[in-house]
C-alpha cells in the first residue's frame, strides 16, 4: 500500500470515529458524559485535519510533513483532568441512563481497540519509516482514548455517575 492510499484510508477511519463520538455526545443525557464524548470527537477531528495536512503535503511533493503533529489534539495523559471528570458531591444521584451509557462506552472501547489494530496494520504496510511513525503515533493516541474510556466505564459501572469521586 502506498503512503497516500494509507492516509486516505486513515482519514476515513477518523471521520467515522468523529461521527460516532459526536452522535454519542448528542445522545448522552449526562452533561459530563456529553463533555467526554465531545472532547473525543474534537480529538478525532484533530486527527482528520492532521492526516489531511500530511496527505496534502505528500501528494504535492511526495514528502511527509510531520511538524503538524504539534497541532493535533491529544488524549489527556491524566484522565482525572477536571474538565473531563470533575469531582462529584457525595449526594449526587445515579445517572438515569447508566445502562445506555455503558453500552455506548463498550462500543467506544471496542472501536478504539479496532483503531489500534487498524493503525498497526497500516504501519506494517507502509514502507516509508516516516509514514510508519505517523501510524505508530496514532496507535498511541487511540490507546490513550481507550484508557480514558475504560476509566469512564469503570467509574460509571461502579458508582453510577460519570463523575470521579474526590481523592
N, C-alpha and C positions, 0 to 999 in steps of 0.2 A: 504494500500500500504506500502510495507516495504521501508526502507531508501535507499537501493541500487537501487531498482527499480525506486524510485523517482529521484535519481541522474542521472540514465541513461536517463530518460525522459527529465530532465533538460539539460543535456549535448547536446542532440539532438536539443532541442529548441535553445540553444545558438549557436550551429553550423549553424543553419538556419539563425539566426539573423546576424551572422558574414558574411555569404554568401550574404545576402541581402545588407548589408552596403558596402561590398567590391564591389559588382556589381554597386551599386549606385555611389560609388566614381569613378569607371571607366567610367560610362556613363555621369556623370555630366560634363558640358563644362566649368564651372566656377572654377577657382583654389581654391577659398575659400570654395565653396561647396564641392569640392573634399576632402579638408582637414577635413571638418566637418564629412563627411561620413567615411573617412579613420580613423579618430580618434574614431568614434563609432565602426567601425569594430575591431580596436585594443582592445577596451574595451570589446567587446563581446568575442574576442579570449581570453582575460584575464579571463573572466568568465568561458570559457570552461576549461582552464588549472586549475583554482581554483576548479571547480567541479570534474574534473578528479583526482586531488590530494585527494580530500575528498573521492571519490569513491575508490581509491586505498587503502587508509588507512582503510576505512570502511570494504572493502572486505577482507583485510589481517587479521585484528584482531577485527573487529566489533566496533572500536572506531572512533567517529567523531574527526577529526583534524581540528581545526579552526584557528590555527596560520597562515595558508597560506593566510588568508584574507588580511594580511598586504601587500601582493604582488599583489593583484588584482587591475588593473587599475580602477579608479572610474570616474564617470561623474563629470565634474567640477562644483563646487558649485556656482561659479561666472561665469555665461555664457558670461560675457563681456571679458573673458580672451583673451588677444590679439592674441594668436596663433589660436584661433577659429574664432574670429570676429574682425579682425583689422579695425581700423577706415579708412574710405574711403574719398578721396578728394571730395569736393563739385561737381566737374565737371565730376565725374565718370559716365559712360554710363550705362543705364539699361541693365541687362543681356539679351542676346538673347533668352535664353531658360527658361524664368521665369515660363511659364505655365507648362512645363515639370517638372521642379524642384519642383514647388508647388505640383504637383501630387505625386511625389516621397515622398515629406515631409508629405503629407497627409497619404500616405500608411505607412510611418515610424511611424507616431504618432499613428495610429491605431494598428500597431504591438506592440508598447510599452505599450499601454493600455491592449492589449491582454496578453502580457507577465506578467503584474502586476496581472491580473486575474488568469493566469496560476500558478504563484508562490503562490498566495493567496490560491488557491485550493490545491496545494501540501503542503503548511504549515498546512492546516486544516487536511490533510490526514495522515501526518507523526506524529506518536505518540511521538517520542523522542523529548524532548524540545530543545536539541542542534540542531537537524536537522531542527526543526521548525524555529529556529533563523537564520539558513542559508538561508532559503527561504524568511524570512522576510527581511533579508539584501538585497536579490536580488530584492524584491519588491521595496525597496527604491532606488536601483540602476536604475531600469527601470523607476521609476518616475522621476529621475534626467535626464535620456535620453529624456523622454517625454518633460520636461521643456525646455531643450536645443533645441529640435526640434520645439517646439511651438514658441519659441523666434525667431529662424531662419526663420520659416514660416511667422511670423508676419512681420518681417523686410523685407523679400523678397516681400511679397504681398504689403506692404505699400510704400517701397522705390524703389523696383525693382532691388536691388542688394543683394548679400549675406552679404555685409559688414554692420556693425553698423555705424551709424553716430556718430561723436565725441560728447562728452558731459558728 
